[in-house]
Amino acid sequence: MKSYNKLLVNGFVFIALNVIDVWLTKWALQLGSREVNPIMALLGDNFEIKVLASIVVAFLLVFFKRTNILIGLNIGMGLVILWNMSAVVIATVVH
């Protein structure tokens, strides 16, 4: 049971990190930054798709019990969030 709880927590963390990423990306874009993710650049302002996709991915990884993949994705999303935070800080200083 303990490993399943770890899996669920990582699934929820993945979704939360993606929501934070969307929020920071919107903020950075409003400050004049540009989207460097080619997939998101094609979607434009349709950030709801990214959140929905993160929910689907988290569900599938939890369903198939892929804890290590979720942990890796969470680390990657943490790095993306740090990148977006730096974009917001730089854009704020430049303006």
PLY file of the C-alpha trace (Angstrom):
ply
format ascii 1.0
element vertex 95
property float x
property float y
property float z
element edge 94
property int vertex1
property int vertex2
end_header
0.00 0.00 0.00
2.85 2.36 0.78
4.25 2.19 -2.77
0.79 2.90 -4.22
0.53 6.03 -2.04
3.93 7.15 -3.39
2.62 6.57 -6.90
-0.54 8.60 -6.29
1.37 11.45 -4.68
3.75 11.60 -7.64
0.78 11.61 -10.02
-0.78 14.58 -8.23
2.59 16.34 -8.04
2.99 15.92 -11.81
-0.39 17.54 -12.44
0.35 20.36 -9.97
3.74 21.05 -11.57
2.11 21.26 -14.99
-0.48 23.74 -13.70
2.33 25.85 -12.20
4.19 25.61 -15.52
1.11 26.84 -17.40
0.65 29.74 -14.98
4.31 30.80 -15.16
4.35 30.42 -18.94
1.28 32.66 -19.29
2.92 35.22 -17.03
6.21 35.13 -18.93
4.41 35.47 -22.28
2.48 38.49 -21.00
5.81 40.05 -20.06
7.16 39.57 -23.59
8.93 36.21 -23.41
8.39 33.67 -26.14
7.39 30.01 -26.00
10.38 27.74 -26.67
8.46 24.45 -26.48
7.60 23.75 -30.15
4.48 21.73 -29.27
3.07 24.45 -27.02
4.04 27.11 -29.56
1.73 25.37 -32.05
-1.14 25.33 -29.54
-0.85 29.05 -28.87
-2.92 30.18 -25.87
-4.73 26.84 -25.52
-3.13 25.94 -22.18
-6.13 23.87 -21.11
-4.94 21.13 -23.47
-1.61 20.96 -21.61
-3.35 20.59 -18.26
-5.71 17.96 -19.67
-2.77 16.09 -21.22
-0.92 16.10 -17.89
-3.98 14.60 -16.19
-4.20 11.85 -18.83
-0.46 11.11 -18.62
-0.57 11.02 -14.81
-3.59 8.72 -14.85
-1.94 6.31 -17.29
1.33 6.22 -15.39
-0.50 5.63 -12.09
-2.69 2.96 -13.71
0.34 1.11 -15.09
2.29 1.70 -11.84
5.22 3.58 -13.41
6.48 5.42 -10.33
10.03 5.90 -11.63
8.79 7.52 -14.83
6.61 9.90 -12.81
9.53 10.79 -10.55
11.69 11.54 -13.61
8.94 13.65 -15.16
8.49 15.54 -11.89
12.20 16.33 -11.77
12.04 17.50 -15.38
8.98 19.66 -14.71
10.74 21.16 -11.68
13.58 22.21 -13.98
11.10 23.66 -16.49
9.48 25.66 -13.69
12.87 27.03 -12.64
13.46 28.03 -16.27
10.08 29.77 -16.44
10.72 31.55 -13.15
14.00 32.89 -14.55
12.15 34.05 -17.68
9.65 35.96 -15.53
12.41 37.54 -13.44
14.42 38.56 -16.51
11.35 39.94 -18.31
10.37 41.89 -15.18
13.85 43.42 -14.87
13.97 44.33 -18.58
10.61 46.11 -18.42
0 1
1 2
2 3
3 4
4 5
5 6
6 7
7 8
8 9
9 10
10 11
11 12
12 13
13 14
14 15
15 16
16 17
17 18
18 19
19 20
20 21
21 22
22 23
23 24
24 25
25 26
26 27
27 28
28 29
29 30
30 31
31 32
32 33
33 34
34 35
35 36
36 37
37 38
38 39
39 40
40 41
41 42
42 43
43 44
44 45
45 46
46 47
47 48
48 49
49 50
50 51
51 52
52 53
53 54
54 55
55 56
56 57
57 58
58 59
59 60
60 61
61 62
62 63
63 64
64 65
65 66
66 67
67 68
68 69
69 70
70 71
71 72
72 73
73 74
74 75
75 76
76 77
77 78
78 79
79 80
80 81
81 82
82 83
83 84
84 85
85 86
86 87
87 88
88 89
89 90
90 91
91 92
92 93
93 94
